Amino acid sequence: SSSLTEAKEFVKRLRRQTDLCNMVKTVRALLNNNNTVTVLRSGLHAIFNEKSLDVTKDLFQEKFRNPKKQQKNIQLKCLKNFISSLTSSTDIRDLLSCLSSDLQTFVIKPSKSKEAFKDQASDFMLKWNLLLSNVGKILTINRTDSFG
């Protein structure tokens, strides 16, 4: 039974790795298309300029839950840094390096203990997924040309 469990875990990891490889191939092809990157950047900038993410920003504020603990909205900072490093012919490794650097700065280094790291990392991932879902929804509904 333990072999079966290990085999199932191996298959899950293999599928995840395959999915990531396919995603990287797709992103590389898109990054090499100057027109696609320009349209995507303009759509993402429009989302920030139109304040379409204001509802999302409100969800990140913890002032209603705990007035002593204000959320810095690091997810938006990470997204803005990611967008500014997004240019045509940018290598995907550079984009991942940008994101990795932000995670080091905002999540990993500020953690004082293993428990604090787990809490910050899970909080970041939850809000990061929410932010990207809302960005994807806004691009899909309002800016279909940017969604590529």
Disulfide bonds with the S-S distance in Angstrom:
none
